[in-house]
Amino acid sequence: MKRFYGVLGAAAAIALLVAAAGCGETVIDATKTEEQLQASLSKSLETKVKSVDCPSDVEVKAGTTFSCSVDLQGGETQTVTLKIRNSDADVSVISISGSNEAQPGGQ
């Protein structure tokens, strides 16, 4: 679990590309989000990130949070919660939780 807290610092800011959607709103580019999050987490974790799955309909609006599912090589699944910081779609990782949180005492 400690290694995941280290990821919060290493992946604190990820610049994402945005895509135009119907009705004049702008949404996060889910594919780019997944690619950048996978690359960032792969550098920070002691295990390989197999895949990342993020929603494709997140409107770019400062303060919006959304979650992505992260599958690790050892079969663990983590949920990474991201927060959109500004209208440029810069995001910060605000939490990582998942199957390895159940370690005794959280130490």
Secondary structure, DSSP 8 states (H G I E B T S, - for coil): -HHHHHHHHHTS-EE--EEE-GGG-EEE-HHHHHHHHHHHHHHHSSS-EEEEE--S--B--TT-EEEEEEEETTS-EEEEEEEE-STT-EEEEEEEEEGGGG-GGG-
